[in-house]
Amino acid sequence: MDFFETVKRRRSVRRYTQEPVPSTVIETALDAALLAPNSSNLQTWEFYWVQSPDKKAALVKSCLNQGAARTAQELIVVVSNPNLYKKTAPELLKRLNSPNAPKEIGFYYGKLVPVLYGWTILAPVKWLIFNLVGLFRPIMRRPWSSRDIDEVCIKSAALASENFMLAVAAQGYDSCPMEGFDECRVKRILRLGYRHRVVMVISVGRRDPKGIWGEQLRFSKDWFVKRI
Ligand SMILES: Cc1cc2nc3c(=O)[nH]c(=O)nc-3n(C[C@H](O)[C@H](O)[C@H](O)COP(=O)(O)O)c2cc1C
């Protein structure tokens, strides 16, 4: 499907038909999700494809029993996990050995990333350093807190979510992203730890004729696009 057609085809579907979704559709969409741009290529995301009927039923309940989850054929939970840097940073160090890669990469993944993603106890020190240096030259003011790191990882996971949904649309199926869920309960179902954040639950299926509320409603472009 043409890219712009796919973008227009994707809608948030609140009611699906009973038609099963071939697992290849989900696999292909997951492959597309994993190709999303992400912060420092640390790939701090996880995708839980919930297949066990018991877990699925519990997940629907945790999604407040909303139609987009209740009638879905498949449910995927997109999660951010900053601690994945411990696995991905050393691997990037090993594999980024092309002559085109900047020479600072060793310092970046070997020293800076562990300080930014770990060492959370030193958050006020990081804040102070960034803001002192920032008085004299441009410097990234964040991430200094673990909340900032969460934000970085959530941005990447959100981009992966969009790749996933567009890939579902390109294959003629439908989806709905959801943040209407009880995060504590979802984390319990998936046995997630303290640093994980549940970014989105994405449902997939074939849209029911009544699954869409109407035309795609967007406001005037000049409300949002500022040319300065
Ligand atoms: C982060 C996020 C959370 C959302 N959560 C829900 C949700 O819990 N339930 C739901 O029915 N739709 C949810 N939506 C879908 C939006 O309501 C929908 O994208 C918006 O109304 C625009 O409609 P469209 O996607 O069909 O263009 C969510 C969308 C995003 C991006």
The ligand as a MOL file (V3000), in Angstrom:
LIG
                    3D

  0  0  0     0  0            999 V3000
M  V30 BEGIN CTAB
M  V30 COUNTS 31 33 0 0 0
M  V30 BEGIN ATOM
M  V30 1 C -1.2940 7.6660 23.5840 0
M  V30 2 C -2.6790 7.3690 23.0860 0
M  V30 3 C -3.6010 6.8000 23.9480 0
M  V30 4 C -4.8840 6.4640 23.5060 0
M  V30 5 N -5.7400 5.8170 24.3470 0
M  V30 6 C -6.9310 5.4090 23.8950 0
M  V30 7 C -7.7710 4.6140 24.7020 0
M  V30 8 O -7.4510 4.2640 25.8370 0
M  V30 9 N -8.9590 4.2240 24.1820 0
M  V30 10 C -9.3540 4.5400 22.9220 0
M  V30 11 O -10.4450 4.1330 22.5190 0
M  V30 12 N -8.5630 5.2970 22.1190 0
M  V30 13 C -7.3590 5.7140 22.5720 0
M  V30 14 N -6.5250 6.4310 21.7470 0
M  V30 15 C -6.9220 6.7160 20.3810 0
M  V30 16 C -7.2510 8.1890 20.1850 0
M  V30 17 O -8.4520 8.5040 20.8420 0
M  V30 18 C -7.3230 8.4450 18.6850 0
M  V30 19 O -6.0300 8.2750 18.1330 0
M  V30 20 C -7.8200 9.8640 18.3580 0
M  V30 21 O -9.1390 10.0260 18.7840 0
M  V30 22 C -7.7430 10.1490 16.8630 0
M  V30 23 O -8.4530 9.1890 16.1240 0
M  V30 24 P -7.7500 8.3530 14.9480 0
M  V30 25 O -6.6390 7.5580 15.6040 0
M  V30 26 O -8.8150 7.4600 14.3980 0
M  V30 27 O -7.2070 9.3200 13.9710 0
M  V30 28 C -5.2540 6.7620 22.1810 0
M  V30 29 C -4.2990 7.3450 21.3200 0
M  V30 30 C -3.0370 7.6140 21.7570 0
M  V30 31 C -2.0290 8.1900 20.8010 0
M  V30 END ATOM
M  V30 BEGIN BOND
M  V30 1 1 1 2
M  V30 2 1 2 3
M  V30 3 2 2 30
M  V30 4 2 3 4
M  V30 5 1 4 5
M  V30 6 1 4 28
M  V30 7 2 5 6
M  V30 8 1 6 7
M  V30 9 1 6 13
M  V30 10 2 7 8
M  V30 11 1 7 9
M  V30 12 1 9 10
M  V30 13 2 10 11
M  V30 14 1 10 12
M  V30 15 2 12 13
M  V30 16 1 13 14
M  V30 17 1 14 15
M  V30 18 1 14 28
M  V30 19 1 15 16
M  V30 20 1 16 17
M  V30 21 1 16 18
M  V30 22 1 18 19
M  V30 23 1 18 20
M  V30 24 1 20 21
M  V30 25 1 20 22
M  V30 26 1 22 23
M  V30 27 1 23 24
M  V30 28 2 24 25
M  V30 29 1 24 26
M  V30 30 1 24 27
M  V30 31 2 28 29
M  V30 32 1 29 30
M  V30 33 1 30 31
M  V30 END BOND
M  V30 END CTAB
M  END
